[in-house]
Amino acid sequence: MGSGAGERSWAERRPVLFPFLLSLFCLALSEQIRYRIPEEMPEGSVVGNLAKDLRLSVHELPTRKLRVSSEKPYFTVSAESGELLVSSRLDREQICGKKPACALEFEAVAENPLNFYHVNVEIEDVNDHTPKFTQSSFELQISESTKPGARFILGSAQDADIGTNSLQNYQLSPDDHFSLMIKEKLDGSKYPELVLKMPLDREEQKSYHLTLTALDFGDPPLSSTAQIQVLVTDANDNPPMFSQELYRVELPENVFPGTTVLRVMATDQDEGVNAEVTFSFTEAAQISQFDLNPNTGEIIVLNTLDFEEVREYSIVLEARDGGGMIAQCTVEIEILDINDNVPEVIFQSLPDLIMEDTKLGTHIALLKIRDKDSGYNGEVICKLEGSVPFKILTSSRNTYKLVTDGVLDREQTPEYNITITATDRGKPPLSSSSSITLHIGDVNDNMPVFEQASYVVHVAENNPPGASIAQVSASDPDLGPNGHVSYSIVASDLEPRALSSYVSVSAQSGVLFAQRAFDHEQLRAFELTLQARDHGSPALSANVSLRVLVGDRNDNAPRVLYPALGPDGSALFDTVPRAAQPGYLVTKVVAVDADSGHNAWLSYHVLQASEPGLFSLGLRTGEVRTARALGDRDAARQRLLVAVRDGGQPPLSATATLHLVFADSLQEALPDLSDNPTPSDPQGELQFYLVVALALISVLFLLAVILAVALHLRRSSSPASWGCFHPGLCVKSGPVVPPNYSEGTLPYSYNLCVAHTGKTEFNFLKCNEQLSSGQDILCGDSPGALFPLCNSSESASHQQAPPNTDWRFSQAQRPGTSGSQNGDETGTWPNNQFDTEMLQAMILASASEAADGSSTLGGGAGTMGLSARYGPQFTLQHVPDYRQNVYIPGSNATLTNAAGKRDGKTPASGNGNKKKSGKKEKK
């Protein structure tokens, strides 16, 4: 079975090579695999090892999926061994009929990559059919007057086998009067003729019984028999005679039924009834395509002819006269092919999906062109219609391969309608078209694409935790898992540990959730890098930046920096000269708001005033100015309740209380500085003012005397021997002690000198020489002096000079929120943190220095207290020096940084004079 391994040798296989395909597909075999097997093999019989012949290993079979592609399932391939097996009955006579060569051609298909291999299985004939006669017995009438040598055609037998297995010979049972002659038709078939050897005599023997045997030459040979009865009739001298012993005619297959094929002629020399001739088919039961007129001998077409079914007809006609004598002739009708069959396009091994990453030249499908016509009528030209990324290549006769000829992109064209037209070369040519739809399979070749190049999200602070703040969306044109996108956060400018406590993203929807309430004052913006990743293999991803801007809400009330409570919790105060003119700058309310924008735009309003109309308050600057001059009936101590509101919706506010005292000196203001003031009658207030005025005049006189003495001593002493005062007249301050910066006190000091005359006079001295590095004095021309210069020519005057305009600040020096505003009290709030810190430090320094400037000899070097009466020294921890931006309410002096501070040198100490200052205060 699977007969002859040697016959299936590689040398016997006909190569059908395509070099251009071989260069593209080194694994494809373009040879035709041939096998030869006998017919009627049982199902499951092995034809051959197809996998081995295709050079495929057994391990490759599961992935290559080797299979057979054919119209009828005669064969199959074993998935385990790769052997070609018989899957249905193989009857050569049914498959190929009388064709001398019978072969089944089909394609073996292997996938990954897709390749086609041509396989030819030749079916060998087996002597499985016995020759059979159409009739089991024949009757033949022969006149006794028939001369020896006359021949009579007998019925032939049929054998479906071919070659030696077909009908090869006839044998006649031995008889003295008859013999057998075998003749051959044009198609190669044989038929017997009975030959009369001796004259017959009816009177001696009326009939003869003969046996005709049909034999083939198979192994073993098969045979069949038929009985022949010969009846001897009375004398009829002349039998009919045909004009031709053999008639041949060509007939196109497209003739219509009823068409006359030919007319046979037969004559009989007898007369009367013996001369009447009738015609008939000897095997009428087997002839269905033609009809015979028994009287005229005319043969007509009875049914439609088909060259593709029967190409030739051999008909035996019989002419019989009235006397019973017969004559026979043969009519051979050859059917001519007409181009009456349209070519058929048959697709085989059509895949369900073609992956879009398929390379150029990859085999997609196998198609066959079938045209039943022959010759030029059966030659077909095949072409592909339209502009598609495919082409067809000739594989073998009437077999084509459909291969890729361009780049496939499922996202652009998910399917292709392929139309193939087959046209034969007949005249006129016939053509047909066949269309198929090729579906393109998806490959993960597209990465996700975000809808925006970047995202900016605005989120108001104090948002509820868990709320959705944004959503990103990315699209992927791929299908299935290749197009399913998930989202994640891959980077951020936040700390990695803190990131999860701020935001999270839904992997499915791309919705961004806030995990906590944001605070604009702590975090104003942060940036995330989001990734969209598909589920393909390998997965593709894309990143996008998302910036979250935390918007401000009015959730912080203004905070008043000045005025502030003293170190002991008591309310500080500001002094106002009694002679202050309208518009005099008394003090300034300074407040800050941690919010930004309009929420931090502050406005100042007077809620309550002891004397309405006495003071005015800048709406945006917070500056408190005198609206009119102090009247006689106005109280010396005034109280203002100021509200600071921001611009938010709804607005938030804070209040500050200002204590203002009208006095020309600190001694005058002392009676009004009680922590728990009690209501006083106008008479008591008048007495208080008289006492204060008297004390002020005394102090001014004492200062003038001290100043005059000091100037006199200065003129009489050499500059080289003068430190601050003459040794005989002044007591110099004690040893210089560097200020302790770690305590937070401001780095400047004063040198205080008191004359030894026994008088309580105090003069401001002017030093003509430059002080030693790192020292400042209380009086003089230096920018660090606390009071303006008092020289000898001015010492006679004991009245305080009018306010100097030098104390006013420039726009850059103003210490509050409104410091950057214009004179019309409008402007924008500064939004940097440095300004806020500077404001706080400036105002605190301003408060302390204002207290020092209002007192006479109030603290020593580096102190910021009012006096021992008003609590301990007020120190600032780690506060920068902004004294150049601080004004002293009620004074024309401007505090500037000491030279020693700027140069990093130690100033002189005033501790030696601190005690005297305290005594002076008590007086």
Secondary structure, DSSP 4 states (H G I P E B T S, - for coil): ----TGGG-GGGSPB---HHHHHH-TT---BEEEEEEESSPPTT-EEEEHHHHTT--GGGHHHH--EEE-SS--EEE-TTT-EEEE-S---HHHHHTT-S--EEEEEEEETTTTEEEEEEEEEEP-S----EES-SEEEEEEETTPPTT-EEEPPPEE----GGGSEEEEEE---SSEEEEEEE-TTS-EEEEEEE-S---TTT-SEEEEEEEEEE--SS--EEEEEEEEEEESP-----EES-SEEEEEEETTPPTT-EEEE--EE--S-GGGG--EEEETTGGG--SEEE-TTT-EEEE-S---TTT-SEEEEEEEEE-TTS-EEEEEEEEEEEP-S----EEEEES--S-EETTPPTT-EEEEEEEE----GGGG-EEEEE-SS-SEEEEEEETTEEEEEE-S---TTT-SEEEEEEEEEE-SSS--EEEEEEEEEEEP-S----EESSSEEEEEEESSPPTT-EEEE--EE--S-GGGG-EEEEEEEESS-HHHHTTTEEE-TTT-EEEESS---TTT--EEEEEEEEEE-SSS--EEEEEEEEEEE--S-S--EEEES-B-TTSPBP-EEE-TTPPTT-EEEE-EEE-SS-GGGG--EEEEEEESSTTSEEE-TTT-EEEESSPPPTTS-SEEEEEEEEE-SSSS--EEEEEEEEEE-SSHHHHGGGG-SS-----HHHHHHHHHHHHHHHHHHHHHHHHHHHHHHHHHHHS-STT-SSS-TTTBPPP-------GGGT--S-------BSSSS---------SPPPTT---SSSSSTT-SS----GGGTT--SPPPPPGGGSPPGGG--SGGGGS-TTS-------HHHHHHHHHHHHHHHHHHHHHHSSS-S-TT---S-GGG-S----SS----GGG-B-TT-S-B----HHHHHT-PPPP-HHHHHHHHHHHH-
